[in-house]
Amino acid sequence: MRLRYAPRSIVRMLSLCSVAIVTATAPPSFAAGQQSDIPAWLAAHLGQGDGQVARPVLQRARALYMRKVSEGKVSNPCYFAMDATRPNDPVDGGRFYIVCEATQTFRVVSSGHGSGRDLKGVANFGNGRMCAKNFGNAMDSNLTTGGSYMTEETKTTFKGYYRSSQTKNMAFLRSFLQFDGEGETANARQRAIGGHAAAKVAGICMKKDPQSPYANRDGYVPLGKLVEYAGGRSDGCTSWSASDANQIISMVKDNPTTLYIYPESADINAVAKTVAAGRSAAQAGLYWNDSCLKEIGAPKFWPKETLEPVIVQYKKDHPAPPARPIPICE
């Protein structure tokens, strides 16, 4: 077994680990209002404005990171966090945070949330592009699940060719960073939840190219248009722009770290209950991004125990049509 040793800067932080973990595992109202050991340079980034991180999100992300360092599972000097209650706005603000305390660096980038699904006439747990209303951990739900994760292995796959110019086609290889979770996120691997670039090859036709290393048995390769959807939604994964994805994935290659995604089910249920009672989430000591809460009205968590049977039955009642053959390129 190869041992990893934590940098001294990480070891120094561990003396504060017990305080941070108490804060992170406390009820939402308590965690949102407590002071913490966040260093001054990092505390300067606290807030709910563009480029800032809400206190409970950062507190829990730090607590998770310190715990995994203390357990010997992480030696990476950086960790990640995501605030899925914020709007998905890649132009004016982000909600995915890269924190490297050893070098005192803090960066915010955009990231997509799970699209959810609308099972017509049965259950609607779909999400809009800007704000997420529905969250959950059911298989095939396409929903984001808040909680604790660790980054694991990366798999790179060929997704097709796209035209980079009038005469040249480029192969699009997309890397997928697998997440492993615990508690409500424990089925992340089963659900194929991870991080990847918000890009795909769409409008595919099959082009004859027997010399390509990606050609099928008949000598054809998929060819389409490269579509980037940094402002769009995912199937439950965390998606970034292509350039951000390259940087983030390279940071954890052979050196895993932690990712904390807010909100968890307890946060969602507490905010929903407060809103239903006609009270303000902020006044109740709860955190949710104001603009998104106004847009969605109230959030909802869909537990796998209740949602998965519904999805399974819907598939039985609505079988997918036979796959159509992909057309040959003209």
Residue pairs with C-beta under 8 A, 6 or more apart in sequence:
4 72
4 75
4 255
5 75
6 69
6 74
6 75
7 75
7 77
7 102
9 77
9 101
9 102
10 69
10 75
10 77
10 101
10 102
13 66
13 69
13 101
14 66
14 69
14 70
16 37
16 66
17 63
17 66
17 67
17 70
19 36
19 37
20 36
20 37
20 59
20 62
20 63
20 66
21 63
21 66
21 67
23 30
23 31
23 34
23 36
23 59
23 60
23 63
24 31
24 59
24 60
24 62
24 63
24 64
25 63
26 34
27 266
27 270
28 56
28 266
28 267
28 270
28 271
28 285
28 286
28 287
29 270
29 284
29 285
29 286
30 285
31 56
31 59
31 60
32 55
32 56
32 285
32 286
32 287
33 285
34 59
36 55
36 59
36 62
38 46
38 55
38 58
38 59
38 62
39 101
39 104
41 104
42 58
42 99
42 101
42 104
42 106
45 51
45 52
45 53
45 58
45 106
46 52
46 53
46 54
46 55
46 58
47 53
47 54
48 54
48 289
48 290
49 93
50 92
50 93
51 93
51 94
51 108
52 108
53 81
53 83
53 97
53 106
53 108
54 83
54 262
54 287
54 289
55 287
56 262
56 287
57 81
57 82
57 83
57 97
57 260
57 262
57 287
58 81
58 97
58 99
60 81
60 260
60 262
61 79
61 80
61 81
61 97
61 99
61 258
61 259
61 260
62 79
62 99
64 79
64 148
64 258
64 260
65 74
65 79
65 257
65 258
65 260
68 74
68 150
68 257
68 258
69 75
73 150
73 256
74 150
74 256
74 257
74 258
75 255
76 251
76 252
76 255
76 256
76 257
77 100
77 101
77 102
77 103
78 98
78 99
78 100
78 102
78 251
78 257
79 99
79 257
79 258
79 259
79 260
80 96
80 97
80 98
80 99
80 151
80 248
80 257
80 258
80 259
80 260
81 96
81 97
81 99
81 259
81 260
81 261
81 262
82 95
82 96
82 97
82 111
82 238
82 259
82 260
82 261
82 262
83 95
83 97
83 262
83 289
84 95
84 113
84 132
84 135
84 144
84 146
84 261
84 262
84 263
85 132
85 262
85 263
85 287
85 288
85 289
85 292
85 293
85 299
86 93
86 95
86 289
86 292
87 93
87 95
87 130
87 131
87 289
87 291
87 292
88 95
88 110
88 111
88 112
88 113
88 129
88 130
88 131
88 132
88 231
88 232
88 233
89 110
89 130
89 231
90 110
90 230
90 231
90 241
91 231
93 108
93 110
94 108
94 109
94 110
94 111
95 108
95 110
95 111
96 108
96 109
96 110
96 111
96 238
96 240
96 244
97 106
97 107
97 108
98 105
98 106
98 107
98 108
98 109
98 248
98 251
99 105
99 106
100 106
109 240
109 241
109 244
109 248
110 230
110 231
110 240
110 241
110 244
111 238
111 239
111 240
112 198
112 229
112 230
112 231
112 232
112 233
112 234
112 237
112 238
112 239
112 240
113 127
113 132
113 144
113 233
113 234
114 127
114 132
114 135
114 141
114 142
114 143
114 144
114 233
114 234
114 235
114 236
114 237
115 126
115 127
115 142
115 233
115 234
115 235
115 236
116 125
116 126
116 127
116 132
116 134
116 136
116 141
116 142
116 143
117 125
117 126
117 140
117 141
117 142
117 311
118 124
118 125
118 126
119 125
119 310
119 311
119 314
122 310
122 314
123 307
123 310
123 314
125 134
125 136
125 141
125 143
125 300
125 302
125 307
126 134
127 133
127 134
127 143
127 233
128 295
129 231
129 232
129 233
130 292
130 295
131 289
131 291
131 292
131 295
131 296
132 144
132 292
132 296
132 299
133 296
133 297
133 298
133 299
133 300
134 143
134 299
134 300
134 301
134 302
135 143
135 144
135 145
135 146
135 263
135 265
135 268
135 299
135 300
135 301
135 302
136 143
136 145
136 301
136 302
136 303
136 304
136 307
137 143
137 145
137 184
137 185
137 187
137 191
137 303
137 304
138 302
138 303
138 304
138 307
138 308
138 311
139 187
139 190
139 191
139 304
139 308
139 311
140 308
140 311
140 315
141 236
141 302
141 304
141 307
141 308
141 311
142 234
142 235
142 236
143 236
143 302
144 236
144 238
144 261
145 181
145 184
145 185
145 188
145 193
145 236
145 261
146 184
146 185
146 261
146 262
146 263
146 264
146 265
146 267
146 268
147 181
147 182
147 183
147 184
147 185
147 260
147 261
147 264
148 181
148 182
148 183
148 185
148 258
148 259
148 260
149 179
149 180
149 181
149 185
149 188
149 258
149 259
149 260
149 261
150 179
150 180
150 181
150 256
150 257
150 258
150 259
151 177
151 178
151 179
151 195
151 252
151 256
151 257
151 258
151 259
152 177
152 178
152 179
152 180
152 189
152 256
153 178
154 175
154 176
154 177
154 178
154 249
154 252
154 253
155 175
155 176
155 178
156 173
156 174
156 175
156 176
157 173
157 174
157 176
158 171
158 172
158 173
158 214
159 172
159 173
159 174
159 200
159 201
159 222
160 171
160 172
160 201
160 204
160 221
160 222
160 223
160 224
161 169
161 170
161 171
161 172
161 201
161 207
161 209
161 212
161 214
161 221
161 222
161 223
161 224
162 169
162 170
162 172
162 201
162 223
162 224
162 225
162 226
163 169
163 170
163 223
163 225
164 170
169 207
169 223
170 226
171 212
171 214
172 199
172 201
172 226
174 196
174 197
174 199
174 200
175 196
175 197
175 245
175 246
175 249
176 194
176 195
176 196
177 194
177 195
177 196
177 248
177 249
177 252
178 188
178 189
178 194
179 185
179 188
179 189
179 193
179 194
179 195
179 238
179 259
180 188
180 189
181 187
181 188
181 189
181 193
184 264
184 265
185 193
185 261
187 304
188 194
191 236
192 237
193 236
193 237
194 237
194 238
195 237
195 238
195 239
195 240
195 245
195 248
195 249
195 259
196 237
196 239
196 240
196 245
197 228
197 239
197 240
197 241
197 242
197 245
197 246
198 228
198 229
198 230
198 232
198 234
198 239
198 240
198 241
198 242
198 245
199 226
199 227
199 228
199 229
199 242
200 226
200 227
200 229
201 222
201 223
201 224
201 225
201 226
201 227
202 224
202 225
202 227
203 224
203 225
204 222
204 223
204 224
204 326
205 222
205 223
205 224
205 326
205 327
205 328
205 329
205 330
206 220
206 221
206 222
206 223
206 326
206 327
206 328
206 329
207 220
207 221
207 222
207 223
207 328
207 329
208 219
208 220
208 328
208 329
209 215
209 219
209 220
209 221
210 219
212 221
214 221
215 221
220 328
222 326
223 329
228 241
228 242
229 239
230 239
230 240
230 241
232 239
238 259
238 261
239 245
240 248
251 257
262 287
263 271
263 287
263 288
263 299
265 301
265 303
267 286
267 287
267 288
268 299
268 300
268 301
269 301
270 284
270 286
271 281
271 286
271 288
271 293
271 298
271 299
272 298
272 299
272 300
272 301
274 280
274 281
274 284
274 286
275 281
275 293
275 297
275 298
276 298
281 287
281 288
281 293
282 290
288 299
293 299
